[in-house]
Amino acid sequence: MLDKVADLQGLMRNMGARAKAASRILAQSPPETKDAALRAMADAVEAATHEILAANAEDLERARSSAMAASFIDRLTLNEARIAGIAESLRDIAALPDPVGAVAAEWTRPNGLVIRRVRTPIGTIGVIYESRPNVTADAGALCLKSGNAVILRGGSDSARSSAAIHAALARGLEAAGLPADAIQIVPVSDRAAVGEMLAGLDGAVDVIVPRGGRSLVERVQRDARVPVFAHLEGLCHVYVDKSADIDMAVSVAVNSKMRRTGVCGSAETLLVDEAVAGTHLLPILDALRAAGCEVRGSGAVRALDPAAVPATDEDFRTEYLDAIISVDLVNGVEGAISHIARYSSGHTESIVTQDPAAAERFFGAVDSAILLHNASTQFADGGEFGFGGEIGIATGKMHARGPVGVEQLTSFNYRVSGSGQLRP
C-alpha cells in the first residue's frame, strides 16, 4: 500500500513539475505559435474521429450497463457532429484575440510615472471534471490560448473518450513545436490523484477549476490548498412577469428546460407572476408536457393545474438535469427575487417581461453570475458569449465569474515606466 501511495504521489508530482516547466515556455510563446497549435489540434481531432467514437462507444456501454440516467448519457455521448463541434471550437479559440500582454488599463501619475495593468498567464491550471469528454478539448484549448499549462482529471466514466481526445491534442501541440506537457491528463482513476492536485503538487498548481456535481465541488472547496474557480450546480430559474408576451414566455420556458436537460444552464424552476397565472401558467405547462417534461407544482400551482405532481421544498433545491421542472407562483418581480435568493445556486436566471423597469429591478437585485432578459437560460455558455468555449461557469465572486474563458484564465501585473523619478 505504501508503495502504491508513493507511486501515485511520484506520478502526480512529476506531472506538476513538467506542467510548470511547460507553462514557462507557453508564457513566452507568441500568439502565432499558440494559434497554430490550436488549429493543428482541431485537425488532429477531426482526423481521430473514428478512434474517438470507438473509445466513446466503450464508455457508453459501461454507462448504460450501470443504468446511468439519461441526462448523464447525453452529456457523455459523442457523435460525428459533436466531434466536429469540438474541432470548430478549437478553431474559434484560435481566432480570438490573445489576452496575454493586453493592456487592461493605463494611466499617468502627477510625477510622470506611467502605470499599465497588463494581462499575464496564471501558470498551471488543474481542471477536475465529470462525464463531459468535450471539456478535455475546451479546457486544454482555453488554457493554451491564455498561456497556461493544464493538468486534466476527467471522470472515470468518460476516461476512454477523454484519453482519445487528449491524444489528438498532444499531436497538435507537437506539430506546432510546443511541449506536449502543456496539456496533460491524469492517466489513473484513483481518487487519491484528485487529493494530490488539491494539495497543489508541490506548488506547481496555481488554480483548481472543478466542473461537476455538488459533491465534487464541495470536496474541492473544502480540501483545496490553492485558489478555486468554483462551478456550482445550475439551479437556474425562469421568471415570467405579468407583462410577459405569452408566446415568448412559452418558447423561452420550453427551450430553457428542454433544449438539453443535462446541461448546467437548463432551467430547473419556473416562476410565474400570480397576476397572470390565469392566462400564462397553463399554456406554458401544457407546452412543457408536450415536450416530454414532468411538472412538479406548489400548492398554488396545483390549484390551477391538478395534473401537476406535488412539489416539495427539496424540489426547489434540486438540480434535476432531467426532463423535470419545479413550478411556483410568486407575487411579482419582488416575489421572484425573494424565491431566487432563497433557492438559487447563483448560476443563471432569466426574466421574461415587456416592462424595462421590471427587467432592471431583476438585474439589479438578483445576485447570480448570468442574468438574461427575454432569452433562454441555455445561452449560459462560453461559446454563446463569444469566448470560443469555456472551462465552466464560475458561480463564485472572486476574479472569475460566469463563463470562464481565456480572459478569465489570466492574471495581471503592473508595469511602471519612469524617467528617473525618486520617491521623496
Backbone hydrogen bonds, N-H to C=O, Kabsch-Sander energy under -0.5 kcal/mol:
donor,donor_aa,acceptor,acceptor_aa,energy
5,V,1,M,-2.6
6,A,2,L,-2.8
7,D,3,D,-2.7
8,L,4,K,-2.3
9,Q,5,V,-2.7
10,G,6,A,-2.6
11,L,7,D,-2.6
12,M,8,L,-2.8
13,R,9,Q,-2.6
14,N,10,G,-2.0
15,M,11,L,-2.0
16,G,12,M,-2.3
17,A,13,R,-2.3
18,R,14,N,-2.3
19,A,15,M,-2.5
20,K,16,G,-2.4
21,A,17,A,-2.0
22,A,18,R,-2.3
23,S,19,A,-2.5
24,R,20,K,-1.3
25,I,21,A,-1.1
26,L,22,A,-2.6
27,A,23,S,-2.3
28,Q,24,R,-0.6
28,Q,25,I,-0.8
29,S,26,L,-1.4
33,T,30,P,-0.8
34,K,30,P,-1.7
35,D,31,P,-2.8
36,A,32,E,-2.0
37,A,33,T,-2.0
38,L,34,K,-2.2
39,R,35,D,-2.2
40,A,36,A,-2.3
41,M,37,A,-2.5
42,A,38,L,-2.1
43,D,39,R,-2.2
44,A,40,A,-2.3
45,V,41,M,-2.4
46,E,42,A,-2.2
47,A,43,D,-2.4
48,A,44,A,-1.4
49,T,46,E,-1.5
52,I,48,A,-2.9
53,L,49,T,-2.6
54,A,50,H,-2.2
55,A,51,E,-2.2
56,N,52,I,-2.6
57,A,53,L,-2.3
58,E,54,A,-1.4
59,D,55,A,-1.9
60,L,56,N,-2.9
61,E,57,A,-2.2
62,R,58,E,-2.0
63,A,59,D,-2.3
64,R,60,L,-2.9
65,S,61,E,-2.1
66,S,62,R,-1.1
67,A,64,R,-1.6
68,M,63,A,-2.1
73,I,69,A,-2.2
74,D,70,A,-2.3
75,R,71,S,-1.8
76,L,72,F,-1.9
77,T,73,I,-1.9
83,I,79,N,-2.5
84,A,80,E,-2.4
85,G,81,A,-1.9
86,I,82,R,-1.9
87,A,83,I,-2.2
88,E,84,A,-2.4
89,S,85,G,-2.3
90,L,86,I,-1.9
91,R,87,A,-1.9
92,D,88,E,-2.4
93,I,89,S,-2.3
94,A,90,L,-1.9
95,A,91,R,-1.5
96,L,92,D,-0.5
96,L,93,I,-1.1
101,G,119,R,-2.8
102,A,99,P,-1.8
104,A,102,A,-0.8
104,A,117,R,-2.8
105,A,117,R,-1.1
107,W,115,I,-2.4
109,R,113,L,-2.9
112,G,109,R,-2.4
114,V,417,S,-2.7
115,I,107,W,-3.1
115,I,113,L,-0.6
116,R,415,R,-2.1
117,R,105,A,-2.7
118,V,116,R,-0.7
118,V,413,N,-2.8
119,R,102,A,-2.6
120,T,411,S,-1.6
122,I,409,L,-0.9
125,I,149,A,-2.6
126,G,207,V,-3.1
127,V,125,I,-0.6
127,V,151,I,-2.6
128,I,126,G,-0.5
128,I,209,V,-2.2
129,Y,127,V,-0.5
129,Y,153,R,-2.1
130,E,211,R,-1.4
132,R,130,E,-1.1
135,V,132,R,-1.5
136,T,133,P,-1.3
137,A,133,P,-0.6
138,D,134,N,-2.4
139,A,135,V,-3.0
140,G,136,T,-1.6
141,A,137,A,-2.7
142,L,138,D,-2.5
143,C,139,A,-2.3
144,L,140,G,-2.1
145,K,141,A,-2.7
146,S,142,L,-1.7
147,G,144,L,-1.8
148,N,143,C,-3.3
149,A,123,G,-2.4
150,V,182,A,-2.4
151,I,125,I,-2.5
152,L,150,V,-0.5
152,L,184,Q,-3.0
153,R,127,V,-2.7
158,S,155,G,-1.1
159,A,156,S,-1.1
162,S,158,S,-2.8
163,A,159,A,-2.3
164,A,160,R,-2.0
165,I,161,S,-2.1
166,H,162,S,-2.8
167,A,163,A,-2.2
168,A,164,A,-1.3
169,L,165,I,-2.0
170,A,166,H,-2.6
171,R,167,A,-1.7
172,G,168,A,-1.9
173,L,169,L,-2.3
174,E,170,A,-2.3
175,A,171,R,-2.0
176,A,172,G,-1.2
176,A,173,L,-0.6
177,G,174,E,-1.2
178,L,173,L,-2.5
182,A,179,P,-1.9
183,I,180,A,-1.5
184,Q,150,V,-2.5
186,V,152,L,-3.2
193,A,190,D,-1.9
194,V,191,R,-1.0
195,G,191,R,-1.2
196,E,192,A,-1.9
197,M,193,A,-2.0
198,L,194,V,-2.6
199,A,195,G,-1.4
200,G,197,M,-1.5
201,L,196,E,-1.3
204,A,200,G,-0.9
204,A,201,L,-1.3
205,V,200,G,-2.3
206,D,124,T,-2.6
207,V,124,T,-1.3
208,I,227,P,-2.5
209,V,126,G,-3.3
211,R,128,I,-3.2
212,G,231,H,-0.7
217,V,213,G,-2.3
218,E,214,R,-3.0
219,R,215,S,-2.0
220,V,216,L,-2.4
221,Q,217,V,-2.8
222,R,218,E,-2.1
223,D,219,R,-2.7
224,A,220,V,-2.4
225,R,198,L,-3.0
229,F,208,I,-2.4
230,A,228,V,-0.9
231,H,210,P,-0.6
232,L,230,A,-0.6
235,L,233,E,-1.1
236,C,234,G,-1.6
236,C,266,S,-0.6
237,H,348,T,-1.1
238,V,269,T,-2.0
239,Y,350,S,-3.1
240,V,238,V,-0.5
240,V,271,L,-3.2
241,D,239,Y,-0.7
241,D,352,V,-2.4
244,A,241,D,-1.9
249,A,245,D,-2.7
250,V,246,I,-2.3
251,S,247,D,-2.3
252,V,248,M,-2.9
253,A,249,A,-2.2
254,V,250,V,-2.4
255,N,251,S,-2.4
256,S,252,V,-2.6
257,K,253,A,-1.7
258,M,254,V,-3.3
259,R,255,N,-1.6
263,V,260,R,-1.0
266,S,263,V,-1.8
267,A,256,S,-2.1
268,E,236,C,-2.5
269,T,236,C,-1.7
270,L,326,S,-3.0
271,L,238,V,-3.2
272,V,328,D,-2.0
273,D,240,V,-2.6
274,E,330,V,-2.9
276,V,273,D,-2.0
277,A,274,E,-0.9
279,T,276,V,-0.9
280,H,276,V,-3.1
281,L,276,V,-0.6
281,L,277,A,-1.0
282,L,277,A,-0.6
284,I,280,H,-1.5
285,L,281,L,-2.5
286,D,282,L,-3.1
287,A,283,P,-1.8
288,L,284,I,-2.2
289,R,285,L,-2.5
290,A,286,D,-2.4
291,A,287,A,-1.3
292,G,289,R,-1.9
293,C,288,L,-2.4
294,E,323,A,-2.8
296,R,294,E,-0.5
296,R,325,I,-2.8
297,G,295,V,-0.5
297,G,309,V,-2.1
298,S,327,V,-1.8
302,R,298,S,-2.7
303,A,299,G,-1.4
304,L,300,A,-0.6
304,L,301,V,-1.1
305,D,301,V,-1.9
308,A,305,D,-2.1
309,V,295,V,-2.6
311,A,297,G,-2.5
315,D,312,T,-0.6
316,F,312,T,-1.0
316,F,313,D,-0.5
317,R,314,E,-1.4
318,T,315,D,-1.5
320,Y,318,T,-1.0
324,I,322,D,-2.4
325,I,294,E,-2.3
326,S,268,E,-2.4
327,V,296,R,-2.7
328,D,270,L,-2.1
330,V,272,V,-2.1
332,G,330,V,-1.6
335,G,331,N,-1.5
336,A,332,G,-1.9
337,I,333,V,-2.5
338,S,334,E,-2.1
339,H,335,G,-2.4
340,I,336,A,-2.7
341,A,337,I,-2.3
342,R,338,S,-1.6
343,Y,339,H,-2.1
344,S,340,I,-2.8
345,S,235,L,-0.6
349,E,370,I,-2.0
350,S,237,H,-2.4
351,I,372,L,-2.4
352,V,239,Y,-3.0
353,T,351,I,-0.6
359,A,355,D,-2.0
360,E,356,P,-2.5
361,R,357,A,-2.3
362,F,358,A,-2.4
363,F,359,A,-2.7
364,G,360,E,-2.3
365,A,361,R,-1.6
366,V,362,F,-2.2
367,D,365,A,-0.5
368,S,366,V,-1.0
369,A,346,G,-2.3
370,I,347,H,-1.9
372,L,349,E,-2.4
374,N,351,I,-3.1
379,F,376,S,-1.5
380,A,377,T,-1.8
381,D,379,F,-2.2
385,F,381,D,-1.3
386,G,383,G,-1.3
387,F,382,G,-3.0
391,I,404,V,-2.2
394,A,392,G,-0.7
394,A,402,G,-3.0
395,T,230,A,-2.5
396,G,230,A,-0.8
400,A,398,M,-1.9
402,G,394,A,-3.0
404,V,392,G,-2.9
405,G,403,P,-1.0
409,L,405,G,-0.9
409,L,406,V,-0.6
410,T,407,E,-1.3
411,S,120,T,-3.2
413,N,118,V,-2.1
415,R,116,R,-2.9
416,V,414,Y,-0.6
417,S,114,V,-2.9
417,S,415,R,-0.5
